[in-house]
């Protein structure tokens, strides 16, 4: 394997590892601080880092300023992204990091159901088989020691997966074929999130001010690594490899989430949940492979139906 490809693969695996670890880090931070305070700190630190990077590049004349399209698109995506993180962070605060990382991976099979930017016909039946397998996996993950309704935290993470799928589909629709700078888009989104969670920061200012160094270290990790670095590194790497290979490597995120939850967080999976974890990983990988194969086939042009006059002409 060429050295350049190895480096690109390593970056994508690092992004998946960082995202997988974010659930345990967020859970640890929300054990100390209110969820909305954690979200404000994550957004504010991210926005500051992005603004400094943009300012330095603009000063060095390496990139132009923001366009109106970037501001409009970033503003809308900032709202939807904030909705995802609210549900996800509240959810992980009320469930295990391993469960959250596995359930959120439903986004992989939910996004193609919402994404219609390719102008292609409906997905093949095999994809819905993979989606059904993931639904069964969610049921087993939320079963605990026996079958019952999803716990509050699991239900919130499930809702986050649905909203995240809509967010990803919206990103594709708003940026397809348009010259949008990823750093500019990220900066606008983080600025919007900072403004949305600013009232919560005022309410919880005392808690933020008295947070210890370990908690602030977790907040900075969520902001700089799980938000800024992961997004920009993902964009850089995808430009240097195939989309199929990138999705395969990034799809290891739930595996890292389980590894972090069990290895570092001391969490445990019951027999039901372990079976659900296996089915979730299998279902998402199956769904990815079916969707990639479906996308690789060029859409067939729609043939116009012949008119009655044309049919009479052929009959002659």
SVG drawing of the C-alpha trace seen along z (x, -y; Angstrom):
<svg xmlns="http://www.w3.org/2000/svg" viewBox="-53 -40 58 53">
<polyline fill="none" stroke="black" stroke-width="0.4" points="0.0,0.0 1.5,-3.4 2.7,-5.6 0.3,-8.4 -2.7,-6.0 -1.5,-4.7 -1.4,-8.2 -4.9,-9.0 -6.3,-5.8 -4.6,-6.6 -6.2,-10.1 -9.7,-8.6 -9.2,-6.0 -8.1,-8.7 -11.2,-10.7 -13.4,-7.6 -11.5,-6.9 -11.9,-10.5 -15.6,-10.5 -16.0,-7.1 -14.3,-8.4 -16.4,-11.6 -19.4,-9.7 -17.4,-8.7 -15.8,-12.2 -19.2,-13.9 -20.7,-11.6 -17.9,-12.3 -18.3,-16.1 -22.1,-16.0 -21.5,-14.2 -19.9,-17.4 -21.6,-20.2 -25.2,-20.7 -25.6,-19.6 -26.3,-23.0 -23.1,-24.4 -21.1,-21.6 -22.5,-22.4 -21.8,-26.1 -18.2,-25.5 -17.8,-23.0 -19.2,-25.5 -17.4,-28.6 -14.0,-27.0 -14.6,-25.6 -15.7,-29.0 -12.7,-30.7 -10.3,-28.2 -12.0,-28.4 -12.1,-32.2 -8.4,-32.4 -7.6,-30.0 -9.7,-32.0 -8.3,-35.3 -4.7,-34.1 -5.4,-32.7 -7.2,-35.9 -4.3,-38.0 -1.8,-35.9 -4.1,-36.3 -4.4,-32.6 -8.2,-32.6 -10.9,-35.2 -13.6,-36.2 -17.0,-34.6 -19.5,-34.6 -23.2,-35.2 -23.9,-31.6 -21.5,-30.3 -23.2,-32.5 -26.7,-31.4 -25.8,-27.7 -23.7,-27.8 -26.5,-29.6 -29.1,-27.0 -26.8,-24.0 -25.7,-25.5 -29.2,-25.2 -29.7,-21.6 -26.3,-20.6 -27.1,-22.2 -30.3,-20.2 -28.3,-17.0 -25.9,-17.7 -28.6,-18.7 -30.3,-15.3 -27.1,-13.4 -25.5,-14.9 -28.7,-14.7 -29.0,-11.1 -25.4,-10.1 -25.9,-11.7 -28.7,-9.2 -27.3,-6.0 -23.9,-4.3 -21.3,-5.7 -21.2,-2.3 -25.0,-2.3 -24.9,-5.9 -22.1,-5.2 -23.9,-2.1 -27.3,-3.7 -26.1,-6.9 -24.6,-4.7 -28.1,-4.3 -27.4,-7.5 -25.5,-5.5 -28.6,-3.7 -31.0,-6.6 -29.2,-9.2 -29.7,-7.5 -33.4,-7.2 -33.5,-11.0 -30.9,-12.0 -32.4,-12.6 -29.7,-14.8 -28.6,-12.1 -31.8,-11.9 -31.8,-8.1 -34.6,-5.7 -35.5,-4.0 -33.0,-2.0 -32.9,1.8 -34.7,4.2 -31.4,5.3 -30.9,1.9 -34.2,2.1 -33.1,5.5 -30.0,3.9 -32.1,1.1 -34.4,3.7 -31.4,5.5 -30.3,2.2 -33.8,1.7 -33.7,5.2 -30.2,4.3 -31.5,1.1 -34.2,3.2 -31.6,5.6 -29.3,2.8 -32.1,1.1 -33.2,4.4 -30.7,4.6 -31.5,7.7 -34.8,8.3 -37.0,6.8 -38.7,3.5 -39.3,0.1 -36.2,-2.0 -34.7,-3.9 -35.0,-7.7 -31.3,-8.2 -31.5,-5.5 -34.6,-7.2 -32.9,-10.6 -29.9,-9.1 -32.2,-7.4 -33.9,-10.8 -30.4,-12.3 -29.6,-9.7 -32.8,-10.6 -32.0,-14.4 -28.4,-13.8 -29.4,-11.9 -31.6,-14.8 -28.7,-17.2 -26.3,-15.2 -28.8,-15.0 -29.3,-18.8 -25.5,-19.4 -25.4,-17.4 -28.3,-19.3 -27.1,-22.8 -23.4,-22.3 -23.7,-20.0 -22.0,-21.7 -21.3,-24.9 -18.0,-26.5 -18.3,-26.3 -15.2,-26.5 -15.3,-23.8 -13.5,-26.0 -15.8,-28.9 -18.8,-26.6 -17.6,-25.1 -16.8,-28.6 -20.3,-29.9 -21.9,-26.7 -19.9,-27.0 -20.7,-30.7 -24.4,-30.0 -24.2,-27.2 -22.4,-29.6 -25.1,-32.2 -27.9,-29.6 -26.4,-28.2 -25.2,-31.6 -28.3,-32.0 -27.5,-28.7 -23.9,-29.8 -25.2,-32.9 -27.4,-30.7 -24.6,-28.2 -21.7,-30.7 -20.8,-29.8 -20.6,-26.1 -18.3,-26.7 -16.1,-29.1 -15.7,-26.5 -15.1,-23.5 -11.8,-21.8 -8.9,-21.3 -9.9,-17.8 -13.4,-18.9 -12.1,-21.8 -9.7,-19.4 -12.6,-17.3 -14.4,-20.3 -11.4,-21.4 -11.0,-17.9 -14.6,-17.8 -14.2,-21.2 -10.8,-21.0 -10.6,-17.3 -14.1,-16.0 -15.4,-19.1 -12.8,-21.2 -10.0,-18.6 -12.4,-15.8 -14.4,-17.8 -11.5,-19.3 -9.4,-16.1 -12.4,-14.2 -12.7,-16.7 -9.0,-16.6 -8.8,-12.8 -12.0,-12.3 -10.4,-14.5 -7.5,-12.1 -9.3,-8.7 -12.5,-7.1 -15.8,-7.8 -16.3,-4.1 -13.0,-3.6 -13.6,-6.7 -17.1,-5.5 -15.7,-2.1 -13.0,-3.5 -15.3,-6.2 -17.8,-3.4 -15.6,-2.0 -16.8,-4.8 -19.3,-2.6 -16.5,0.0 -14.3,-2.7 -17.2,-3.9 -17.8,-0.4 -14.0,0.0 -13.8,-3.4 -16.9,-2.7 -15.8,0.8 -12.1,0.3 -11.9,-3.2 -15.3,-3.8 -15.8,-0.4 -19.1,0.1 -20.5,3.6 -22.7,5.0 -25.3,7.7 -25.8,10.7 -28.8,9.1 -26.8,5.8 -23.7,7.7 -25.9,9.4 -27.4,6.1 -23.9,4.6 -22.9,7.3 -26.1,6.9 -25.7,3.1 -22.2,3.2 -23.2,5.9 -26.3,4.0 -24.6,0.7 -21.8,2.2 -24.3,4.1 -26.3,1.0 -23.1,-1.0 -22.1,1.6 -25.6,1.8 -25.8,-2.0 -22.3,-2.4 -23.1,0.2 -26.5,-1.6 -24.8,-5.0 -22.1,-3.6 -24.7,-2.6 -25.4,-5.7 -29.1,-6.7 -31.0,-5.6 -32.6,-8.3 -36.3,-8.3 -37.7,-7.3 -40.7,-9.4 -43.9,-7.4 -44.8,-7.2 -47.9,-9.1 -50.8,-7.5 -49.7,-9.0 -46.3,-7.5 -47.8,-4.1 -49.9,-4.3 -46.8,-5.3 -44.9,-2.2 -47.8,0.0 -47.6,-1.0"/>
</svg>
